[in-house]
Amino acid sequence: MTDFKKLITTIVTPLVEHPEAIEIERVETDRFYEYRLTVAGDDVGRVIGKRGHVASAIRTIVYSVRINDPKRVRLVINDESKAPK
């Protein structure tokens, strides 16, 4: 299976001011492999972008990767602020 954590980190790191605060949690459900992205509070806007365009572009890239599994991949961007370390 593709390393989605590494892919998401590679995409998000240049967008944020606090790359050390990036956390990605993988949760498996019946239908999805859900990746929950958490960044520092002041970086949330950079990752989501104006009108959600950046978040949409990130999701498009992540969703375009094919996996041999009936489950789909889903990216959730947590908008709960996380203070930088």
Secondary structure, 3 states (H helix, E strand, C coil): CCCHHHHHHHHHHHHCCCHHHCEEEEEECCCEEEEEEECCHHHHHHHHCHHHHHHHHHHHHHHHCCCCCCCEEEEEECCCCCCCC
